[in-house]
Amino acid sequence: MNIMIENADCLEYLTGESLWSKKIATGKRFATTPEAMVAAQQAQIGKFNIVGYIAETKQFINLNHGRGRG
């Protein structure tokens, strides 16, 4: 499972370059949910979701949510 940060307003994924992309393949992957939470809370974004993505079945699992510094 890939753990990623999703912008809750526009459903885009945070990339390794701190940009947003609609393409799931370009999203930055985190090793753990807490690691993704810390990164998201420090980012210049509003509402976010921490999602798990299972590539084989193309399924998303909401793991957590919150608000960043944006």
Beta strands, then each sheet from edge to edge (+ up, - down):
strand 1: 2-7
strand 2: 13-14
strand 3: 20-21
strand 4: 47-54
strand 5: 59-67
sheet 1: 1+ 4- 5+
sheet 2: 2+ 3-
end
